[in-house]
Amino acid sequence: MLEHGGNLLAAARQYDIPLGAWLDLSTGINPQGYPVPEIPAALWQRLPQDDDGLLDAAAAYYGSAQLLPAAGTQAILQMLPRLRPPCRVAIPAPTYAEHPKAWTAAGHIVTRFAPENAASMVANSDVLLLCNPNNPTGQRYHVEELLAWHADLAARGGWLVVDEAFLDSTPEHTLAPHVGAPGLIVLRSLGKFFGLAGARVGFILAWPELLSSMQETLGPWPIGGPARHVATHALDDIAWQRRTRQRLQQDSTRLAALLEQHGLSPTCGTALFQWVQTPRAAAVHELLARQGILTRLFREPASLRFGLPATEKEWERLGAGLKLQATG
């Protein structure tokens, strides 16, 4: 199993700090997630219903009806490499580590490249897989260049796969409305922007034949009724989405300024996290962890990802921790 953010139980044991005493900034998940509505008791007692409104809500939110829900994008990305014969796959480094793991395990030849060099990989690849924005570097790709790369790949039977897990704060940059033509695949999730990682709800957007193959692979009832109920409400709530986008942008700007104030100028960031590349990454991670502040440490390149605090008390605690590491 690969290492991920949010592993509080392990951190609590390692540093002998009670679970409830941690400030977890390691995941990039919205700390003020969507307020979960009351769940009707009947949803726990019957099988999920396909016509419960989830697909309509998702189609309206993403701007495309060419989609399929699954138990988070993790389930999708593990299945996707099995839907084509072994081929040449280009994936940035660093990026979300489950992507190269899944394609390698399925027998594909995976080539890694710097996120900013994606254009150079199109001609010699059968599949180009990108996170937009990239996790953790924050590298962003423009819709026009992505569509051009898709056209090149699709003309040769290739795929462009774009994981938009961190894109909800800037929906104008999504490729979702362009899906439908063979070779373009978009992955979306309710885990980050909506703060509903525990619900395990994600979507694949693609052309009908691929969606049909994915549905056969996933099998029936990939998402439970209660999770579908919550996801439908979240996708329908335009007012909450609008307020949240504004708040996250403000908080991300505040986080960048706080980090810079204490000698950790962000290299890049998104509305949900700031990424700091520094040779001191491991030492800073350790000093903060000893104070019960968990960040996401990356070894290559040496860097840290900081998620957003949720409350003023948490902002003050992070500021105190950063001040201590700067003098420690």
DRENDREN-493544 format. One record per residue (C-alpha): residue in one letter; z, x negated, y. Coordinates in steps of 0.25 Angstrom, whole numbers, padded with zeros to 4 digits, always signed. Layout:
<sites>
AZXY;...
</sites>
This chain:
<sites>
M+0000+0000+0000;L-0004-0005+0014;E+0007-0006+0025;H+0007+0005+0035;G+0015+0008+0047;G+0026+0018+0047;N+0034+0012+0035;L+0047+0015+0040;L+0055+0015+0027;A+0051+0001+0024;A+0054-0003+0038;A+0068+0003+0037;R+0071-0004+0024;Q+0066-0017+0029;Y+0073-0017+0042;D+0085-0009+0038;I+0083+0001+0049;P+0085+0016+0046;L+0072+0024+0045;G+0076+0033+0057;A+0079+0021+0066;W+0064+0016+0067;L+0054+0017+0078;D+0041+0018+0070;L+0029+0013+0078;S+0021+0008+0066;T+0012+0020+0063;G+0004+0024+0075;I+0007+0038+0072;N+0010+0047+0084;P+0025+0048+0085;Q+0025+0061+0091;G+0016+0068+0081;Y+0011+0082+0080;P+0023+0092+0080;V+0022+0098+0066;P+0021+0113+0066;E+0029+0122+0056;I+0023+0122+0042;P+0022+0135+0035;A+0030+0135+0022;A+0018+0141+0015;L+0010+0127+0017;W+0020+0120+0008;Q+0017+0130-0003;R+0002+0131-0004;L-0010+0122-0006;P-0017+0117+0007;Q-0027+0127+0012;D-0041+0121+0017;D-0043+0132+0027;D-0029+0131+0034;G-0036+0126+0048;L-0034+0111+0046;L-0049+0108+0045;D-0052+0116+0057;A-0041+0110+0065;A-0046+0096+0061;A-0061+0099+0064;A-0057+0104+0078;Y-0048+0092+0080;Y-0058+0081+0075;G-0071+0088+0080;S-0077+0088+0066;A-0076+0098+0054;Q-0081+0086+0044;L-0067+0083+0039;L-0058+0083+0028;P-0043+0082+0028;A-0034+0073+0019;A-0020+0068+0017;G-0022+0058+0029;T-0033+0048+0031;Q-0026+0039+0021;A-0031+0048+0010;I-0045+0048+0016;L-0047+0033+0018;Q-0042+0030+0004;M-0053+0040-0002;L-0064+0036+0008;P-0068+0023+0001;R-0070+0030-0012;L-0081+0039-0007;R-0092+0028-0006;P-0096+0016-0015;P-0090+0002-0012;C-0097-0003+0001;R-0094-0012+0013;V-0083-0007+0022;A-0079-0013+0035;I-0065-0010+0040;P-0058-0016+0052;A-0046-0026+0051;P-0036-0022+0055;T-0036-0007+0053;Y-0029+0004+0045;A-0027-0004+0032;E-0029+0007+0022;H-0044+0008+0026;P-0048-0006+0020;K-0038-0004+0009;A-0045+0009+0004;W-0059+0004+0005;T-0056-0009-0002;A-0049-0002-0013;A-0061+0007-0015;G-0070-0006-0018;H-0077-0007-0004;I-0080-0020+0003;V-0071-0020+0015;T-0074-0029+0027;R-0064-0030+0038;F-0067-0033+0053;A-0061-0033+0066;P-0060-0019+0072;E-0068-0022+0084;N-0080-0028+0076;A-0083-0014+0069;A-0098-0014+0074;S-0101-0027+0067;M-0097-0021+0053;V-0106-0009+0053;A-0119-0016+0048;N-0113-0022+0036;S-0104-0011+0031;D-0105+0002+0024;V-0092+0008+0029;L-0086+0005+0042;L-0071+0010+0043;L-0064+0010+0057;C-0051+0015+0063;N-0054+0021+0077;P-0045+0016+0084;N-0042+0005+0074;N-0028+0004+0068;P-0021-0004+0073;T-0030-0012+0082;G-0034+0000+0091;Q-0049-0004+0090;R-0057+0008+0095;Y-0072+0012+0092;H-0081+0021+0100;V-0088+0033+0094;E-0101+0028+0098;E-0100+0015+0090;L-0094+0022+0078;L-0105+0032+0078;A-0115+0020+0078;W-0108+0013+0067;H-0108+0026+0059;A-0123+0028+0061;D-0126+0013+0056;L-0117+0015+0044;A-0121+0029+0040;A-0136+0025+0040;R-0133+0015+0029;G-0124+0025+0021;G-0111+0019+0027;W-0098+0025+0033;L-0091+0024+0046;V-0076+0027+0044;V-0067+0029+0056;D-0052+0031+0055;E-0048+0038+0067;A-0033+0039+0064;F-0029+0035+0078;L-0040+0042+0086;D-0034+0055+0089;S-0029+0051+0103;T-0043+0048+0107;P-0051+0059+0100;E-0063+0056+0108;H-0066+0044+0100;T-0067+0051+0086;L-0079+0051+0077;A-0074+0064+0071;P-0085+0073+0078;H-0096+0064+0073;V-0093+0065+0058;G-0102+0072+0048;A-0113+0062+0047;P-0112+0053+0034;G-0105+0040+0036;L-0095+0044+0047;I-0080+0046+0042;V-0068+0048+0052;L-0054+0048+0047;R-0043+0056+0055;S-0028+0058+0053;L-0017+0066+0059;G-0007+0055+0056;K-0008+0047+0069;F-0010+0055+0082;F-0004+0068+0076;G+0008+0060+0070;L+0006+0067+0057;A+0005+0056+0047;G+0014+0062+0037;A+0005+0075+0036;R-0006+0066+0030;V-0018+0073+0036;G-0031+0066+0039;F-0046+0069+0039;I-0059+0063+0036;L-0071+0067+0044;A-0085+0064+0038;W-0098+0070+0032;P-0097+0082+0022;E-0100+0074+0010;L-0090+0063+0012;L-0079+0074+0015;S-0083+0081+0002;S-0081+0068-0006;M-0068+0065+0001;Q-0063+0079-0001;E-0066+0078-0016;T-0058+0064-0016;L-0046+0070-0009;G-0045+0082-0017;P-0039+0096-0013;W-0027+0098-0003;P-0026+0084+0003;I-0017+0089+0014;G-0005+0098+0012;G-0004+0111+0019;P+0008+0107+0028;A+0000+0095+0033;R-0013+0103+0035;H-0004+0113+0043;V+0001+0102+0052;A-0012+0095+0054;T-0019+0108+0058;H-0009+0111+0069;A-0010+0096+0074;L-0025+0096+0074;D-0025+0110+0082;D-0015+0106+0092;I-0024+0101+0104;A-0013+0101+0114;W-0004+0092+0106;Q-0016+0083+0103;R-0019+0082+0118;R-0005+0079+0122;T-0003+0069+0111;R-0015+0061+0115;Q-0010+0059+0129;R+0004+0055+0125;L-0001+0045+0114;Q-0010+0038+0124;Q+0002+0037+0134;D+0011+0032+0123;S+0002+0022+0118;T+0000+0016+0132;R+0015+0016+0134;L+0016+0008+0121;A+0006-0002+0125;A+0013-0005+0138;L+0026-0006+0131;L+0021-0016+0121;E+0014-0024+0131;Q+0027-0024+0139;H+0034-0031+0128;G+0023-0042+0125;L+0015-0034+0114;S+0002-0030+0121;P-0006-0020+0113;T-0019-0026+0108;C-0024-0011+0106;G-0019+0003+0103;T-0021+0017+0102;A-0014+0030+0106;L-0005+0028+0094;F-0002+0013+0093;Q-0003+0000+0100;W-0007-0012+0092;V-0002-0026+0096;Q-0008-0039+0090;T+0002-0050+0091;P+0006-0062+0083;R+0020-0057+0084;A+0017-0044+0077;A+0026-0047+0065;A+0037-0052+0073;V+0037-0040+0083;H+0036-0030+0071;E+0048-0036+0065;L+0056-0037+0078;L+0053-0022+0081;A+0056-0018+0066;R+0070-0024+0067;Q+0072-0014+0078;G+0067-0002+0070;I+0053-0002+0077;L+0042-0002+0067;T+0028-0006+0071;R+0015-0009+0063;L+0013-0023+0060;F+0000-0029+0056;R-0002-0043+0051;E-0016-0045+0053;P-0018-0046+0065;A-0004-0047+0069;S-0001-0035+0076;L+0008-0023+0078;R+0005-0008+0080;F+0015+0000+0088;G+0015+0015+0087;L+0020+0025+0098;P+0035+0028+0100;A+0038+0043+0100;T+0050+0044+0110;E+0055+0037+0123;K+0067+0032+0114;E+0057+0025+0105;W+0049+0020+0116;E+0062+0013+0122;R+0065+0008+0108;L+0051+0002+0106;G+0052-0005+0120;A+0066-0011+0117;G+0060-0016+0103;L+0048-0022+0110;K+0057-0029+0121;L+0066-0035+0110;Q+0053-0040+0102;A+0048-0046+0115;T+0061-0055+0117;G+0063-0057+0102;
</sites>
